[in-house]
Amino acid sequence: MAMIDIQDLTYTYPATDSPALKDVSLKVEEGEFVAIIGANGAGKSTLCYTIAGFIPHFFAGTLNGKVEVAGIDSQHSTLQELVLN
């Protein structure tokens, strides 16, 4: 099981026309080291917010796709469930 499993993730902030993330897919296995790098405005923070569960719990917008952390769906779980696992 992947520790982070993202499939076809697209996220658009409110009041914007272009998605901050579009069709992102990523798997990170247990023990792997990953660096997220890119230019300003490339979506690095947005990607981290989705992995942490802040999107959709604290940030409004349109989220499509699947984000699982340690087998837990971050969109349909509480932040408490994500933190405890």
Phi and psi restraints in degrees (range 20) as a CNS / XPLOR table:
assign (resid 1 and name C) (resid 2 and name N)
       (resid 2 and name CA) (resid 2 and name C) 1.0 -72.1 20.0 2
assign (resid 2 and name N) (resid 2 and name CA)
       (resid 2 and name C) (resid 3 and name N) 1.0 143.2 20.0 2
assign (resid 2 and name C) (resid 3 and name N)
       (resid 3 and name CA) (resid 3 and name C) 1.0 -71.6 20.0 2
assign (resid 3 and name N) (resid 3 and name CA)
       (resid 3 and name C) (resid 4 and name N) 1.0 -37.1 20.0 2
assign (resid 3 and name C) (resid 4 and name N)
       (resid 4 and name CA) (resid 4 and name C) 1.0 -127.6 20.0 2
assign (resid 4 and name N) (resid 4 and name CA)
       (resid 4 and name C) (resid 5 and name N) 1.0 126.1 20.0 2
assign (resid 4 and name C) (resid 5 and name N)
       (resid 5 and name CA) (resid 5 and name C) 1.0 -132.8 20.0 2
assign (resid 5 and name N) (resid 5 and name CA)
       (resid 5 and name C) (resid 6 and name N) 1.0 108.8 20.0 2
assign (resid 5 and name C) (resid 6 and name N)
       (resid 6 and name CA) (resid 6 and name C) 1.0 -116.1 20.0 2
assign (resid 6 and name N) (resid 6 and name CA)
       (resid 6 and name C) (resid 7 and name N) 1.0 129.1 20.0 2
assign (resid 6 and name C) (resid 7 and name N)
       (resid 7 and name CA) (resid 7 and name C) 1.0 -130.8 20.0 2
assign (resid 7 and name N) (resid 7 and name CA)
       (resid 7 and name C) (resid 8 and name N) 1.0 123.0 20.0 2
assign (resid 7 and name C) (resid 8 and name N)
       (resid 8 and name CA) (resid 8 and name C) 1.0 51.4 20.0 2
assign (resid 8 and name N) (resid 8 and name CA)
       (resid 8 and name C) (resid 9 and name N) 1.0 44.6 20.0 2
assign (resid 8 and name C) (resid 9 and name N)
       (resid 9 and name CA) (resid 9 and name C) 1.0 -79.2 20.0 2
assign (resid 9 and name N) (resid 9 and name CA)
       (resid 9 and name C) (resid 10 and name N) 1.0 125.4 20.0 2
assign (resid 9 and name C) (resid 10 and name N)
       (resid 10 and name CA) (resid 10 and name C) 1.0 -131.5 20.0 2
assign (resid 10 and name N) (resid 10 and name CA)
       (resid 10 and name C) (resid 11 and name N) 1.0 129.4 20.0 2
assign (resid 10 and name C) (resid 11 and name N)
       (resid 11 and name CA) (resid 11 and name C) 1.0 -135.7 20.0 2
assign (resid 11 and name N) (resid 11 and name CA)
       (resid 11 and name C) (resid 12 and name N) 1.0 132.4 20.0 2
assign (resid 11 and name C) (resid 12 and name N)
       (resid 12 and name CA) (resid 12 and name C) 1.0 -124.4 20.0 2
assign (resid 12 and name N) (resid 12 and name CA)
       (resid 12 and name C) (resid 13 and name N) 1.0 124.9 20.0 2
assign (resid 12 and name C) (resid 13 and name N)
       (resid 13 and name CA) (resid 13 and name C) 1.0 -67.9 20.0 2
assign (resid 13 and name N) (resid 13 and name CA)
       (resid 13 and name C) (resid 14 and name N) 1.0 154.5 20.0 2
assign (resid 13 and name C) (resid 14 and name N)
       (resid 14 and name CA) (resid 14 and name C) 1.0 -60.0 20.0 2
assign (resid 14 and name N) (resid 14 and name CA)
       (resid 14 and name C) (resid 15 and name N) 1.0 149.6 20.0 2
assign (resid 14 and name C) (resid 15 and name N)
       (resid 15 and name CA) (resid 15 and name C) 1.0 62.8 20.0 2
assign (resid 15 and name N) (resid 15 and name CA)
       (resid 15 and name C) (resid 16 and name N) 1.0 22.7 20.0 2
assign (resid 15 and name C) (resid 16 and name N)
       (resid 16 and name CA) (resid 16 and name C) 1.0 -125.7 20.0 2
assign (resid 16 and name N) (resid 16 and name CA)
       (resid 16 and name C) (resid 17 and name N) 1.0 153.2 20.0 2
assign (resid 16 and name C) (resid 17 and name N)
       (resid 17 and name CA) (resid 17 and name C) 1.0 -94.7 20.0 2
assign (resid 17 and name N) (resid 17 and name CA)
       (resid 17 and name C) (resid 18 and name N) 1.0 -31.6 20.0 2
assign (resid 17 and name C) (resid 18 and name N)
       (resid 18 and name CA) (resid 18 and name C) 1.0 -98.6 20.0 2
assign (resid 18 and name N) (resid 18 and name CA)
       (resid 18 and name C) (resid 19 and name N) 1.0 139.1 20.0 2
assign (resid 18 and name C) (resid 19 and name N)
       (resid 19 and name CA) (resid 19 and name C) 1.0 -69.7 20.0 2
assign (resid 19 and name N) (resid 19 and name CA)
       (resid 19 and name C) (resid 20 and name N) 1.0 143.3 20.0 2
assign (resid 19 and name C) (resid 20 and name N)
       (resid 20 and name CA) (resid 20 and name C) 1.0 -74.0 20.0 2
assign (resid 20 and name N) (resid 20 and name CA)
       (resid 20 and name C) (resid 21 and name N) 1.0 -32.8 20.0 2
assign (resid 20 and name C) (resid 21 and name N)
       (resid 21 and name CA) (resid 21 and name C) 1.0 -129.7 20.0 2
assign (resid 21 and name N) (resid 21 and name CA)
       (resid 21 and name C) (resid 22 and name N) 1.0 137.4 20.0 2
assign (resid 21 and name C) (resid 22 and name N)
       (resid 22 and name CA) (resid 22 and name C) 1.0 -137.1 20.0 2
assign (resid 22 and name N) (resid 22 and name CA)
       (resid 22 and name C) (resid 23 and name N) 1.0 118.5 20.0 2
assign (resid 22 and name C) (resid 23 and name N)
       (resid 23 and name CA) (resid 23 and name C) 1.0 53.1 20.0 2
assign (resid 23 and name N) (resid 23 and name CA)
       (resid 23 and name C) (resid 24 and name N) 1.0 45.6 20.0 2
assign (resid 23 and name C) (resid 24 and name N)
       (resid 24 and name CA) (resid 24 and name C) 1.0 -85.8 20.0 2
assign (resid 24 and name N) (resid 24 and name CA)
       (resid 24 and name C) (resid 25 and name N) 1.0 130.4 20.0 2
assign (resid 24 and name C) (resid 25 and name N)
       (resid 25 and name CA) (resid 25 and name C) 1.0 -129.4 20.0 2
assign (resid 25 and name N) (resid 25 and name CA)
       (resid 25 and name C) (resid 26 and name N) 1.0 137.2 20.0 2
assign (resid 25 and name C) (resid 26 and name N)
       (resid 26 and name CA) (resid 26 and name C) 1.0 -158.8 20.0 2
assign (resid 26 and name N) (resid 26 and name CA)
       (resid 26 and name C) (resid 27 and name N) 1.0 138.3 20.0 2
assign (resid 26 and name C) (resid 27 and name N)
       (resid 27 and name CA) (resid 27 and name C) 1.0 -127.6 20.0 2
assign (resid 27 and name N) (resid 27 and name CA)
       (resid 27 and name C) (resid 28 and name N) 1.0 132.1 20.0 2
assign (resid 27 and name C) (resid 28 and name N)
       (resid 28 and name CA) (resid 28 and name C) 1.0 -123.8 20.0 2
assign (resid 28 and name N) (resid 28 and name CA)
       (resid 28 and name C) (resid 29 and name N) 1.0 118.4 20.0 2
assign (resid 28 and name C) (resid 29 and name N)
       (resid 29 and name CA) (resid 29 and name C) 1.0 -84.8 20.0 2
assign (resid 29 and name N) (resid 29 and name CA)
       (resid 29 and name C) (resid 30 and name N) 1.0 157.5 20.0 2
assign (resid 29 and name C) (resid 30 and name N)
       (resid 30 and name CA) (resid 30 and name C) 1.0 -55.7 20.0 2
assign (resid 30 and name N) (resid 30 and name CA)
       (resid 30 and name C) (resid 31 and name N) 1.0 133.2 20.0 2
assign (resid 30 and name C) (resid 31 and name N)
       (resid 31 and name CA) (resid 31 and name C) 1.0 90.0 20.0 2
assign (resid 31 and name N) (resid 31 and name CA)
       (resid 31 and name C) (resid 32 and name N) 1.0 -11.8 20.0 2
assign (resid 31 and name C) (resid 32 and name N)
       (resid 32 and name CA) (resid 32 and name C) 1.0 -77.8 20.0 2
assign (resid 32 and name N) (resid 32 and name CA)
       (resid 32 and name C) (resid 33 and name N) 1.0 150.3 20.0 2
assign (resid 32 and name C) (resid 33 and name N)
       (resid 33 and name CA) (resid 33 and name C) 1.0 -110.8 20.0 2
assign (resid 33 and name N) (resid 33 and name CA)
       (resid 33 and name C) (resid 34 and name N) 1.0 130.9 20.0 2
assign (resid 33 and name C) (resid 34 and name N)
       (resid 34 and name CA) (resid 34 and name C) 1.0 -129.7 20.0 2
assign (resid 34 and name N) (resid 34 and name CA)
       (resid 34 and name C) (resid 35 and name N) 1.0 135.9 20.0 2
assign (resid 34 and name C) (resid 35 and name N)
       (resid 35 and name CA) (resid 35 and name C) 1.0 -112.9 20.0 2
assign (resid 35 and name N) (resid 35 and name CA)
       (resid 35 and name C) (resid 36 and name N) 1.0 131.9 20.0 2
assign (resid 35 and name C) (resid 36 and name N)
       (resid 36 and name CA) (resid 36 and name C) 1.0 -105.1 20.0 2
assign (resid 36 and name N) (resid 36 and name CA)
       (resid 36 and name C) (resid 37 and name N) 1.0 110.0 20.0 2
assign (resid 36 and name C) (resid 37 and name N)
       (resid 37 and name CA) (resid 37 and name C) 1.0 -126.8 20.0 2
assign (resid 37 and name N) (resid 37 and name CA)
       (resid 37 and name C) (resid 38 and name N) 1.0 156.6 20.0 2
assign (resid 37 and name C) (resid 38 and name N)
       (resid 38 and name CA) (resid 38 and name C) 1.0 164.4 20.0 2
assign (resid 38 and name N) (resid 38 and name CA)
       (resid 38 and name C) (resid 39 and name N) 1.0 174.6 20.0 2
assign (resid 38 and name C) (resid 39 and name N)
       (resid 39 and name CA) (resid 39 and name C) 1.0 -70.9 20.0 2
assign (resid 39 and name N) (resid 39 and name CA)
       (resid 39 and name C) (resid 40 and name N) 1.0 164.1 20.0 2
assign (resid 39 and name C) (resid 40 and name N)
       (resid 40 and name CA) (resid 40 and name C) 1.0 -56.1 20.0 2
assign (resid 40 and name N) (resid 40 and name CA)
       (resid 40 and name C) (resid 41 and name N) 1.0 135.6 20.0 2
assign (resid 40 and name C) (resid 41 and name N)
       (resid 41 and name CA) (resid 41 and name C) 1.0 79.5 20.0 2
assign (resid 41 and name N) (resid 41 and name CA)
       (resid 41 and name C) (resid 42 and name N) 1.0 9.2 20.0 2
assign (resid 41 and name C) (resid 42 and name N)
       (resid 42 and name CA) (resid 42 and name C) 1.0 -80.1 20.0 2
assign (resid 42 and name N) (resid 42 and name CA)
       (resid 42 and name C) (resid 43 and name N) 1.0 -14.5 20.0 2
assign (resid 42 and name C) (resid 43 and name N)
       (resid 43 and name CA) (resid 43 and name C) 1.0 108.8 20.0 2
assign (resid 43 and name N) (resid 43 and name CA)
       (resid 43 and name C) (resid 44 and name N) 1.0 9.7 20.0 2
assign (resid 43 and name C) (resid 44 and name N)
       (resid 44 and name CA) (resid 44 and name C) 1.0 -59.5 20.0 2
assign (resid 44 and name N) (resid 44 and name CA)
       (resid 44 and name C) (resid 45 and name N) 1.0 -51.1 20.0 2
assign (resid 44 and name C) (resid 45 and name N)
       (resid 45 and name CA) (resid 45 and name C) 1.0 -65.2 20.0 2
assign (resid 45 and name N) (resid 45 and name CA)
       (resid 45 and name C) (resid 46 and name N) 1.0 -40.3 20.0 2
assign (resid 45 and name C) (resid 46 and name N)
       (resid 46 and name CA) (resid 46 and name C) 1.0 -60.6 20.0 2
assign (resid 46 and name N) (resid 46 and name CA)
       (resid 46 and name C) (resid 47 and name N) 1.0 -42.4 20.0 2
assign (resid 46 and name C) (resid 47 and name N)
       (resid 47 and name CA) (resid 47 and name C) 1.0 -61.0 20.0 2
assign (resid 47 and name N) (resid 47 and name CA)
       (resid 47 and name C) (resid 48 and name N) 1.0 -45.2 20.0 2
assign (resid 47 and name C) (resid 48 and name N)
       (resid 48 and name CA) (resid 48 and name C) 1.0 -64.0 20.0 2
assign (resid 48 and name N) (resid 48 and name CA)
       (resid 48 and name C) (resid 49 and name N) 1.0 -38.5 20.0 2
assign (resid 48 and name C) (resid 49 and name N)
       (resid 49 and name CA) (resid 49 and name C) 1.0 -62.4 20.0 2
assign (resid 49 and name N) (resid 49 and name CA)
       (resid 49 and name C) (resid 50 and name N) 1.0 -36.7 20.0 2
assign (resid 49 and name C) (resid 50 and name N)
       (resid 50 and name CA) (resid 50 and name C) 1.0 -71.7 20.0 2
assign (resid 50 and name N) (resid 50 and name CA)
       (resid 50 and name C) (resid 51 and name N) 1.0 -38.1 20.0 2
assign (resid 50 and name C) (resid 51 and name N)
       (resid 51 and name CA) (resid 51 and name C) 1.0 -65.3 20.0 2
assign (resid 51 and name N) (resid 51 and name CA)
       (resid 51 and name C) (resid 52 and name N) 1.0 -41.1 20.0 2
assign (resid 51 and name C) (resid 52 and name N)
       (resid 52 and name CA) (resid 52 and name C) 1.0 -75.0 20.0 2
assign (resid 52 and name N) (resid 52 and name CA)
       (resid 52 and name C) (resid 53 and name N) 1.0 -14.6 20.0 2
assign (resid 52 and name C) (resid 53 and name N)
       (resid 53 and name CA) (resid 53 and name C) 1.0 91.2 20.0 2
assign (resid 53 and name N) (resid 53 and name CA)
       (resid 53 and name C) (resid 54 and name N) 1.0 0.8 20.0 2
assign (resid 53 and name C) (resid 54 and name N)
       (resid 54 and name CA) (resid 54 and name C) 1.0 -63.7 20.0 2
assign (resid 54 and name N) (resid 54 and name CA)
       (resid 54 and name C) (resid 55 and name N) 1.0 -35.4 20.0 2
assign (resid 54 and name C) (resid 55 and name N)
       (resid 55 and name CA) (resid 55 and name C) 1.0 -100.6 20.0 2
assign (resid 55 and name N) (resid 55 and name CA)
       (resid 55 and name C) (resid 56 and name N) 1.0 118.5 20.0 2
assign (resid 55 and name C) (resid 56 and name N)
       (resid 56 and name CA) (resid 56 and name C) 1.0 -102.4 20.0 2
assign (resid 56 and name N) (resid 56 and name CA)
       (resid 56 and name C) (resid 57 and name N) 1.0 4.9 20.0 2
assign (resid 56 and name C) (resid 57 and name N)
       (resid 57 and name CA) (resid 57 and name C) 1.0 -71.8 20.0 2
assign (resid 57 and name N) (resid 57 and name CA)
       (resid 57 and name C) (resid 58 and name N) 1.0 -34.3 20.0 2
assign (resid 57 and name C) (resid 58 and name N)
       (resid 58 and name CA) (resid 58 and name C) 1.0 -116.5 20.0 2
assign (resid 58 and name N) (resid 58 and name CA)
       (resid 58 and name C) (resid 59 and name N) 1.0 -16.3 20.0 2
assign (resid 58 and name C) (resid 59 and name N)
       (resid 59 and name CA) (resid 59 and name C) 1.0 -115.3 20.0 2
assign (resid 59 and name N) (resid 59 and name CA)
       (resid 59 and name C) (resid 60 and name N) 1.0 129.2 20.0 2
assign (resid 59 and name C) (resid 60 and name N)
       (resid 60 and name CA) (resid 60 and name C) 1.0 -76.8 20.0 2
assign (resid 60 and name N) (resid 60 and name CA)
       (resid 60 and name C) (resid 61 and name N) 1.0 173.0 20.0 2
assign (resid 60 and name C) (resid 61 and name N)
       (resid 61 and name CA) (resid 61 and name C) 1.0 135.4 20.0 2
assign (resid 61 and name N) (resid 61 and name CA)
       (resid 61 and name C) (resid 62 and name N) 1.0 -172.7 20.0 2
assign (resid 61 and name C) (resid 62 and name N)
       (resid 62 and name CA) (resid 62 and name C) 1.0 -111.3 20.0 2
assign (resid 62 and name N) (resid 62 and name CA)
       (resid 62 and name C) (resid 63 and name N) 1.0 120.6 20.0 2
assign (resid 62 and name C) (resid 63 and name N)
       (resid 63 and name CA) (resid 63 and name C) 1.0 -120.5 20.0 2
assign (resid 63 and name N) (resid 63 and name CA)
       (resid 63 and name C) (resid 64 and name N) 1.0 126.9 20.0 2
assign (resid 63 and name C) (resid 64 and name N)
       (resid 64 and name CA) (resid 64 and name C) 1.0 -130.5 20.0 2
assign (resid 64 and name N) (resid 64 and name CA)
       (resid 64 and name C) (resid 65 and name N) 1.0 149.9 20.0 2
assign (resid 64 and name C) (resid 65 and name N)
       (resid 65 and name CA) (resid 65 and name C) 1.0 110.1 20.0 2
assign (resid 65 and name N) (resid 65 and name CA)
       (resid 65 and name C) (resid 66 and name N) 1.0 -170.4 20.0 2
assign (resid 65 and name C) (resid 66 and name N)
       (resid 66 and name CA) (resid 66 and name C) 1.0 -126.0 20.0 2
assign (resid 66 and name N) (resid 66 and name CA)
       (resid 66 and name C) (resid 67 and name N) 1.0 133.5 20.0 2
assign (resid 66 and name C) (resid 67 and name N)
       (resid 67 and name CA) (resid 67 and name C) 1.0 -129.9 20.0 2
assign (resid 67 and name N) (resid 67 and name CA)
       (resid 67 and name C) (resid 68 and name N) 1.0 116.3 20.0 2
assign (resid 67 and name C) (resid 68 and name N)
       (resid 68 and name CA) (resid 68 and name C) 1.0 -122.3 20.0 2
assign (resid 68 and name N) (resid 68 and name CA)
       (resid 68 and name C) (resid 69 and name N) 1.0 136.2 20.0 2
assign (resid 68 and name C) (resid 69 and name N)
       (resid 69 and name CA) (resid 69 and name C) 1.0 -123.0 20.0 2
assign (resid 69 and name N) (resid 69 and name CA)
       (resid 69 and name C) (resid 70 and name N) 1.0 118.6 20.0 2
assign (resid 69 and name C) (resid 70 and name N)
       (resid 70 and name CA) (resid 70 and name C) 1.0 53.4 20.0 2
assign (resid 70 and name N) (resid 70 and name CA)
       (resid 70 and name C) (resid 71 and name N) 1.0 37.9 20.0 2
assign (resid 70 and name C) (resid 71 and name N)
       (resid 71 and name CA) (resid 71 and name C) 1.0 82.1 20.0 2
assign (resid 71 and name N) (resid 71 and name CA)
       (resid 71 and name C) (resid 72 and name N) 1.0 2.3 20.0 2
assign (resid 71 and name C) (resid 72 and name N)
       (resid 72 and name CA) (resid 72 and name C) 1.0 -105.3 20.0 2
assign (resid 72 and name N) (resid 72 and name CA)
       (resid 72 and name C) (resid 73 and name N) 1.0 129.6 20.0 2
assign (resid 72 and name C) (resid 73 and name N)
       (resid 73 and name CA) (resid 73 and name C) 1.0 -73.1 20.0 2
assign (resid 73 and name N) (resid 73 and name CA)
       (resid 73 and name C) (resid 74 and name N) 1.0 112.0 20.0 2
assign (resid 73 and name C) (resid 74 and name N)
       (resid 74 and name CA) (resid 74 and name C) 1.0 -70.1 20.0 2
assign (resid 74 and name N) (resid 74 and name CA)
       (resid 74 and name C) (resid 75 and name N) 1.0 -20.7 20.0 2
assign (resid 74 and name C) (resid 75 and name N)
       (resid 75 and name CA) (resid 75 and name C) 1.0 -77.8 20.0 2
assign (resid 75 and name N) (resid 75 and name CA)
       (resid 75 and name C) (resid 76 and name N) 1.0 -33.0 20.0 2
assign (resid 75 and name C) (resid 76 and name N)
       (resid 76 and name CA) (resid 76 and name C) 1.0 -112.0 20.0 2
assign (resid 76 and name N) (resid 76 and name CA)
       (resid 76 and name C) (resid 77 and name N) 1.0 14.2 20.0 2
assign (resid 76 and name C) (resid 77 and name N)
       (resid 77 and name CA) (resid 77 and name C) 1.0 -117.8 20.0 2
assign (resid 77 and name N) (resid 77 and name CA)
       (resid 77 and name C) (resid 78 and name N) 1.0 159.8 20.0 2
assign (resid 77 and name C) (resid 78 and name N)
       (resid 78 and name CA) (resid 78 and name C) 1.0 -79.9 20.0 2
assign (resid 78 and name N) (resid 78 and name CA)
       (resid 78 and name C) (resid 79 and name N) 1.0 161.1 20.0 2
assign (resid 78 and name C) (resid 79 and name N)
       (resid 79 and name CA) (resid 79 and name C) 1.0 -62.0 20.0 2
assign (resid 79 and name N) (resid 79 and name CA)
       (resid 79 and name C) (resid 80 and name N) 1.0 -34.7 20.0 2
assign (resid 79 and name C) (resid 80 and name N)
       (resid 80 and name CA) (resid 80 and name C) 1.0 -60.3 20.0 2
assign (resid 80 and name N) (resid 80 and name CA)
       (resid 80 and name C) (resid 81 and name N) 1.0 -43.6 20.0 2
assign (resid 80 and name C) (resid 81 and name N)
       (resid 81 and name CA) (resid 81 and name C) 1.0 -62.5 20.0 2
assign (resid 81 and name N) (resid 81 and name CA)
       (resid 81 and name C) (resid 82 and name N) 1.0 -40.0 20.0 2
assign (resid 81 and name C) (resid 82 and name N)
       (resid 82 and name CA) (resid 82 and name C) 1.0 -66.0 20.0 2
assign (resid 82 and name N) (resid 82 and name CA)
       (resid 82 and name C) (resid 83 and name N) 1.0 -43.1 20.0 2
assign (resid 82 and name C) (resid 83 and name N)
       (resid 83 and name CA) (resid 83 and name C) 1.0 -67.0 20.0 2
assign (resid 83 and name N) (resid 83 and name CA)
       (resid 83 and name C) (resid 84 and name N) 1.0 -40.0 20.0 2
assign (resid 83 and name C) (resid 84 and name N)
       (resid 84 and name CA) (resid 84 and name C) 1.0 -72.1 20.0 2
assign (resid 84 and name N) (resid 84 and name CA)
       (resid 84 and name C) (resid 85 and name N) 1.0 -17.0 20.0 2
